[in-house]
Amino acid sequence: MMDWRNLLVSPNTPILHTLEIIDKNARQIALVADENDRLLGTVTDGDIRRGLLKGKALQDPISMIMNSFPTVASPYETRENILALMKIKKIHQIPIVDEEGRIIHVEVLNELLRPKRKDNWVVLMAGGLGTRLHPLTHDCPKPLLKVGNKPLLETILQSFIDQGFHRFYISVKYKAEMIREYFGDGSKWGISIRYLQEQDSLGTAGALSLLPEIPAEPFFVMNGDLLTKVNFEQLLDFHKAYQAQATMCVREYDHQVPYGVVRLDKHRLTSIEEKPTQRFFVNAGIYVLSPDVLDTIPHNQYFDMPSLFDNLMKTNLETIAFPIREYWLDIGRIADYERANIEFAEVFG
């Protein structure tokens, strides 16, 4: 993070030198202060342009064009309040000052909007054979099939990165070397990627037994063949709020019976409902698990997520459902893959 002292100028600093300071720093602002770091004013590129249009010279002191009554905030203001103030005032920078007007820090809109870095692990399941997508997966593992202009798994990865997550494990088996070669150690994205190598198919939960250590916080598990706009931070908060051991994302699924449904009482007909729609919640393939859950997973054996949740429910551990309202698509069949490529640009830009 840039030291705000690099933004300081005195009231007598020439406009030209102040402009050079603004151009050099990413925050696009200079702070005019006295010898005790008390804020006297602020200067942006726009202030300088307006001053020059009014006839000021580049050698004039910056005090002649500075904003002498800048918007400031106290160090006790919340991030949300500062963002709201920026929106109301239509500004991108706010100096933070103490009770005596001394500069403590500078908040910048882009930095405030940047997602907070989160240490929760993300485990992506990418070891499946993708048999239902043959012949597309004969020579390419399903997670590397291109949807839009990049592999499916990269879109999943980027969705987590955009929300501040940076510690990833990818479970691999089928054509694992291709996935390892493409994603490497994650440095291309500024993240960490490690791999869980399945020798035999271990299922959606069994691969978790290969984790080299127990995480300190709840972690995500997600199938590597999904496209979604789920807010993962909200999902994590939901899991924590209910103090759950395991959270399963669920999606509402409608099924219309193509016939008139007849209900009987023995041989008597009691009602006829024409082509009724039945609604269910289905497993969406995205989970948050607390670290203790790993102790219940058999080591290096096939074990799927439904079995894990069944076991947890039988022992009365807190298992909850998080309904997904956002875009979600399971790419399990050729028709799903074709639909994903049609919808990708609109949904993911």
C-alpha positions, 0 to 999 in steps of 0.5 A, spaced: 500 500 500 502 506 498 505 511 503 500 517 503 506 521 505 508 521 498 502 525 496 504 531 501 506 538 498 506 544 502 502 550 500 508 553 496 509 547 492 509 550 484 503 547 480 508 543 476 511 539 481 504 538 484 502 535 477 508 531 477 506 528 484 499 526 482 501 523 475 506 518 479 501 516 484 496 511 483 491 515 487 491 521 483 491 526 488 496 530 492 495 533 499 496 540 501 499 540 508 503 544 513 509 542 517 505 538 522 501 534 517 495 538 518 490 538 512 490 544 508 487 542 502 487 537 496 489 537 489 486 533 483 488 533 476 481 536 475 483 542 480 489 543 476 486 544 469 481 548 472 486 553 474 490 553 468 483 555 464 483 561 469 490 563 467 494 560 473 501 559 471 505 552 472 510 556 477 504 559 481 503 556 488 499 550 489 495 554 494 492 558 489 488 552 486 487 547 491 480 545 494 481 548 501 474 545 503 475 538 501 471 532 504 474 528 509 472 522 514 474 520 521 478 514 522 472 511 526 468 511 519 466 505 517 467 502 510 460 503 508 459 510 510 466 512 506 463 509 500 456 512 501 460 519 502 464 518 496 457 516 492 454 522 494 460 527 493 461 524 486 469 523 489 474 518 488 478 519 494 477 521 501 483 523 506 482 520 513 484 526 519 484 525 526 480 530 531 486 535 530 486 535 522 492 531 521 492 526 516 492 519 517 490 515 511 487 516 504 481 512 502 481 511 494 474 508 491 478 503 487 481 500 493 475 500 497 471 496 492 477 491 491 474 485 495 477 483 501 482 477 501 480 471 504 484 465 506 478 460 506 480 454 501 477 452 495 477 445 493 475 444 485 473 437 483 476 436 476 477 429 476 471 426 472 471 422 465 466 427 462 463 421 459 456 424 457 460 429 453 463 424 449 466 425 443 468 432 446 472 429 452 476 424 448 482 428 448 480 434 453 478 433 460 471 437 461 474 442 465 478 445 460 473 445 455 472 452 452 466 456 454 466 462 451 473 464 450 476 460 456 476 453 459 470 452 464 474 451 470 478 458 469 471 461 469 470 458 476 477 460 478 476 467 476 469 467 479 472 466 486 478 470 485 474 476 483 471 475 490 477 475 494 479 468 494 486 466 493 488 459 496 485 453 491 486 445 491 484 442 484 482 434 485 485 431 478 485 424 475 483 424 468 488 427 463 490 430 470 497 433 466 493 437 461 490 441 467 496 441 471 500 444 465 494 449 464 493 452 471 500 451 474 501 453 481 496 459 480 501 465 479 499 467 473 492 469 477 496 471 483 493 465 487 496 459 490 494 452 486 495 445 489 493 439 486 490 432 489 491 427 485 486 421 485 489 414 483 482 411 483 476 415 483 474 417 489 467 421 488 466 428 490 467 427 497 473 422 498 478 426 494 478 431 500 481 425 504 487 427 500 488 434 503 495 435 506 492 438 512 486 440 516 484 448 514 483 453 519 476 455 517 470 453 513 472 451 506 468 451 499 468 444 495 465 445 488 464 441 482 468 443 476 463 443 471 458 448 473 457 455 471 454 460 476 454 467 479 453 465 486 455 470 491 460 466 495 462 471 500 454 471 502 454 463 502 460 463 507 456 468 511 450 464 511 454 458 513 457 461 519 451 465 521 447 458 522 454 455 525 453 449 520 458 443 519 456 443 512 452 447 507 449 445 501 447 449 495 440 447 492 437 449 486 429 449 485 427 445 479 421 444 476 418 438 472 412 438 468 408 431 468 406 431 460 400 427 462 393 429 466 395 426 473 389 421 476 388 420 483 384 414 486 381 412 492 381 404 490 377 404 484 374 410 485 377 416 481 378 422 486 381 428 481 384 429 475 390 434 474 392 436 467 400 436 466 401 439 473 408 442 475 412 439 480 417 443 484 423 440 487 430 442 490 436 439 487 443 439 489 447 444 486 454 441 487 457 447 491 458 446 498 461 449 504 464 445 510 467 446 516 474 443 518 471 438 523 467 434 517 474 432 514 474 427 520 468 423 518 471 422 511 474 415 509 481 416 507 482 414 500 476 411 498 470 412 494 465 417 498 460 422 495 457 428 497 450 425 498 453 420 503 457 425 507 451 429 508 447 423 510 452 421 515 452 428 518 444 428 518 444 421 522 449 424 527 445 430 528 450 435 526 448 442 523 447 441 515 443 446 512 441 448 505 443 455 501 438 456 495 441 459 489 437 464 485 443 466 481 445 464 474 447 456 475 448 451 469 450 444 470 454 442 464 453 435 464 450 433 457 452 436 450 446 440 450 448 443 456 455 445 453 451 448 447 447 452 451 453 455 456 456 457 450 450 461 447 449 464 454 456 465 456 457 472 453 450 475 456 451 472 463 459 473 464 460 479 459 
